[in-house]
Structures are given as C-alpha cells and as structure tokens.
Amino acid sequence: MRRAPPAIGRCAAIVLLLPLGGCIEDQVQQVAMCEAGGVAAEATLDDTMRGCMANNGYEWYLADPRCGTSDRMSRNPFCYQPSGRIARYLYQVQRSNE
C-alpha cells in the first residue's frame, strides 16, 4: 500500500487541528470578558487584563504590527497569542494566511 507524501499528511493534520487552535475571534471574546471583569482603576487594569488573559491560555505578544503602541494595548486582542504550543502554531498559520 502506498503512503501519502509527508506534505499531504501535514496539511491534513493542520486542517483537522485548525478548529482546536487559537483563532483571533476567540482572543477578541476573551479580551472582552477580561475587560468586563476588570477593575475601574486604569493602573491596575493592565495587570488585571494580562493576568486574566494568561489564566485563559494567552501570552503577551507585542510582535504583531496590529498590536500598536497605545495606553490601551492590554485591551487589544492582537497583543496576545495562544500560549499552548499547538494553538500558537495554528494561530501563526492563521496569521500568515490573512
């Protein structure tokens, strides 16, 4: 029996794992939930947001050009990426296809 070429196997694995990955829509929803649960004081809101996102599987990531530089960076979903290895890989695949 012939085996599929390795590239086809990798593509099939990505397609099958894509729904498990960290999509940007998930990040947008998580940022909104963290912001809603945050405190009113601006100085601690950044720490609260980053902690909330970290507790929900995201890490601070400033390399995305859409993150920008403003006082509201902690509330920008593009300033985070999934912290899990597979989810981060799938997120990077999604970003490269945008």
C-alpha positions as CSV (number, residue, x, y, z in Angstrom):
1,M,0.0,0.0,0.0
2,R,1.3,3.4,-0.9
3,R,1.6,6.1,1.7
4,A,0.6,9.7,1.2
5,P,3.5,12.1,0.7
6,P,4.6,13.8,4.0
7,A,3.3,17.2,2.9
8,I,-0.2,15.9,2.4
9,G,-0.1,14.3,5.9
10,R,1.0,17.6,7.4
11,C,-1.7,19.5,5.6
12,A,-4.4,17.1,6.7
13,A,-3.2,17.4,10.3
14,I,-3.4,21.2,10.1
15,V,-6.9,21.1,8.7
16,L,-8.1,18.6,11.3
17,L,-6.5,20.6,14.2
18,L,-7.5,24.0,13.0
19,P,-10.8,24.1,15.0
20,L,-8.7,23.4,18.1
21,G,-6.4,26.3,17.6
22,G,-6.5,29.8,19.0
23,C,-8.4,31.9,16.5
24,I,-8.4,35.7,16.7
25,E,-12.2,35.6,17.3
26,D,-11.5,33.7,20.5
27,Q,-9.0,36.3,21.6
28,V,-11.4,39.1,20.9
29,Q,-14.0,37.4,23.1
30,Q,-11.6,36.6,25.8
31,V,-10.3,40.2,25.9
32,A,-13.9,41.5,26.2
33,M,-14.6,39.1,29.1
34,C,-11.4,40.0,30.9
35,E,-12.1,43.7,30.4
36,A,-15.7,43.3,31.7
37,G,-14.3,41.5,34.8
38,G,-11.5,44.1,35.3
39,V,-11.3,46.9,37.8
40,A,-12.0,50.6,37.2
41,A,-8.5,51.8,38.1
42,E,-6.5,52.2,35.0
43,A,-3.2,51.4,36.6
44,T,-4.3,48.0,37.8
45,L,-6.4,47.3,34.7
46,D,-3.4,46.4,32.6
47,D,-2.1,43.9,35.2
48,T,-5.6,42.5,35.6
49,M,-6.1,42.1,31.8
50,R,-2.7,40.4,31.3
51,G,-3.3,38.1,34.3
52,C,-6.8,37.2,33.1
53,M,-5.5,36.5,29.6
54,A,-2.7,34.4,31.0
55,N,-5.1,32.4,33.1
56,N,-7.1,31.7,30.0
57,G,-4.3,30.5,27.8
58,Y,-2.8,33.6,26.2
59,E,0.5,35.3,26.5
60,W,1.6,38.9,26.0
61,Y,2.8,39.2,22.4
62,L,4.0,42.6,21.1
63,A,5.4,41.5,17.7
64,D,2.1,41.7,15.8
65,P,2.1,45.1,14.0
66,R,-1.7,45.4,14.8
67,C,-0.8,45.5,18.5
68,G,0.3,49.1,18.1
69,T,1.6,51.3,20.9
70,S,-1.1,53.0,23.0
71,D,-2.3,53.2,26.5
72,R,-4.9,50.5,25.7
73,M,-2.5,47.8,24.5
74,S,-3.6,45.4,27.2
75,R,-7.1,45.5,25.7
76,N,-6.0,44.9,22.2
77,P,-6.5,41.2,21.2
78,F,-3.6,41.4,18.7
79,C,-1.3,42.0,21.7
80,Y,-1.8,38.4,22.8
81,Q,-1.2,34.9,21.3
82,P,-2.1,31.5,22.5
83,S,0.4,30.1,25.0
84,G,-0.1,26.4,24.1
85,R,2.4,25.1,21.5
86,I,-0.2,23.7,19.1
87,A,-2.6,26.6,19.5
88,R,0.2,29.1,18.9
89,Y,1.4,27.2,15.8
90,L,-2.2,27.2,14.4
91,Y,-2.6,30.9,15.3
92,Q,0.6,31.7,13.4
93,V,-0.7,29.7,10.4
94,Q,-3.9,31.7,10.5
95,R,-2.0,35.0,10.7
96,S,0.2,34.0,7.7
97,N,-3.0,33.5,5.7
98,E,-4.5,36.9,6.4
